[in-house]
Amino acid sequence: MPRPVVDAVVGHLRAEERFGGYEAEKRAAETLAAFYTEFAGLLNVSPDEIAYVENATRAWDMAFYGLRLGPGDRVITHAPAEYVSNYLGLRQQAARLGFEVDLAPSDADGLVDVSALEAMITPQTRAILLTHATTAGGMVNPAVEVGQVARRHALIYMLDACQSVGQMQIDVQAIGCDVLSGTGRKYLRGPRGTGFLYVRRDRMDEIEPAFVDLKSAALDGTTGIRLTPDARRYEAWESNVAGRIGLVAAVRYARAIGLDRIEARVQALAETLRAELARLPGVTVHDRGRVKSGLVTFRIEGETPAETMARMAGQGINIWISSMLTAPMDFGPRGIDSLSRASVHYYNTEDEIGRLIEALPRR
Ligand SMILES: Cc1ncc(COP(=O)(O)O)c(C=O)c1O
C-alpha cells in the first residue's frame, strides 16, 4: 500500500481511538462521500451507481444472488476465465433455482469466442457473466465486444473487474456492462477487506440486493420494504470505516498518477518479463490472450512452482502459484496442475525483473 493509504487508515483508527467509532465516522463524512465520486470518476459512472462492499466476492454476490432467475432461464459464462468463487455461486444458484448455464467456448487465443457466445443466445437467455482479467494468468477477456453483444440482445451483463481495475483504464460506458465488481487490495493498492460494486441505475430494480438490512432498505408500513433508491441498497449498515477511507486514498492515488500511465507501465514491464523468461532454455510462459495483464505465468522444467516460489522467497522475491484450486476450469482442460505467477505493478523496476531472471536456474 502507498504511504498515503496507510496514513489514511491509521489516521482514522487513531480518530476512533480518540472519539469513538460513530463520532470518528461523522468527522470523516467528507472523505466517505468522496468514495462515491472517486469511483464514479475512475469508472466513468454516476456516484449513485456505486456501493461499498467488503470485498470483490461479496460485491459480485450482492448482485448475482439478486438476479431474478428461474426454471427455463439461461445464463452464459466463459468458464475458463471465471473466478472460481463466482462459478461456485453460479452452480449453487443454478441447482437451487433451476436455470441453465451455457458455457461459451474459447477462441484460439483462449479468450471468450464472442461470435460463438452471440450464437448461443436464445429468447430464454437472461444474462452474460464474465471475468475481465483472470486470476490465474495474464489473460484479458474482450469485455467491450461482449458488451456490444449484451446490448444488442438487451441482456444483463455482469463483469468481474477485480484484477483489471487499478491496472488498466476501465470505462463502464465503453464496456456497456450493467454490473461491475472489484476489490481494494489488488492493483488499486488499497486495504484488504475492501471492495466496491457498480450497478447501472436502470437495472437496479431488476437486480435486488441479495440481502437487506437497515442500510439497504426501510420498512414500508409494517409488512412491506422499500429499498434505498440508489446503489447503497447493496451496502451493509456496518462496515470497516478505516478501510473505506483507505480505499478512497488508494483511488485518489491511482487517479493522480493516471490510469493511462499505469496501464502503459504495467503492460511494458509484464511484456519485458515475459520476453526475458521466454528466452531462457527450459522456461515456458503460459499466458494466453491478445491483450495481457500484469500477471505473468510460467513454469521451469524440472522444478515445481512450489520449489520456484521457495527459491525466489530465499532471494527476497515474492511470486505466487496459480493452481487447480483457483483455476480448475482453465487448467483442467489444458492439462496444467500449477504454474508460477509473478505479478508486476508500475512501481516495479527493470532491475527487479533482472533479479528475478537471475534467480532462475541456468540449464
Ligand atoms: C477475478 C477475481 N475476482 C474476484 C476475486 C475476489 O476478490 P476478493 O478477495 O476481494 O473477494 C479475485 C481474487 O483473486 C479475482 O482474481
The ligand as a MOL file (V3000), in Angstrom:
LIG
                    3D

  0  0  0     0  0            999 V3000
M  V30 BEGIN CTAB
M  V30 COUNTS 16 16 0 0 0
M  V30 BEGIN ATOM
M  V30 1 C -11.0740 -12.2270 -10.9120 0
M  V30 2 C -11.2700 -12.1660 -9.4320 0
M  V30 3 N -12.4800 -11.8950 -8.9290 0
M  V30 4 C -12.7170 -11.8160 -7.6140 0
M  V30 5 C -11.7070 -12.0210 -6.7040 0
M  V30 6 C -12.0200 -11.9440 -5.2420 0
M  V30 7 O -11.5670 -10.7720 -4.6550 0
M  V30 8 P -11.7400 -10.5650 -3.0810 0
M  V30 9 O -10.6650 -11.3890 -2.4750 0
M  V30 10 O -11.6270 -9.1010 -2.8300 0
M  V30 11 O -13.0910 -11.0830 -2.7160 0
M  V30 12 C -10.4170 -12.3180 -7.1590 0
M  V30 13 C -9.3440 -12.5920 -6.2050 0
M  V30 14 O -8.3180 -13.1470 -6.5020 0
M  V30 15 C -10.1910 -12.3820 -8.5620 0
M  V30 16 O -8.9890 -12.6600 -9.0590 0
M  V30 END ATOM
M  V30 BEGIN BOND
M  V30 1 1 1 2
M  V30 2 1 2 3
M  V30 3 2 2 15
M  V30 4 2 3 4
M  V30 5 1 4 5
M  V30 6 1 5 6
M  V30 7 2 5 12
M  V30 8 1 6 7
M  V30 9 1 7 8
M  V30 10 2 8 9
M  V30 11 1 8 10
M  V30 12 1 8 11
M  V30 13 1 12 13
M  V30 14 1 12 15
M  V30 15 2 13 14
M  V30 16 1 15 16
M  V30 END BOND
M  V30 END CTAB
M  END
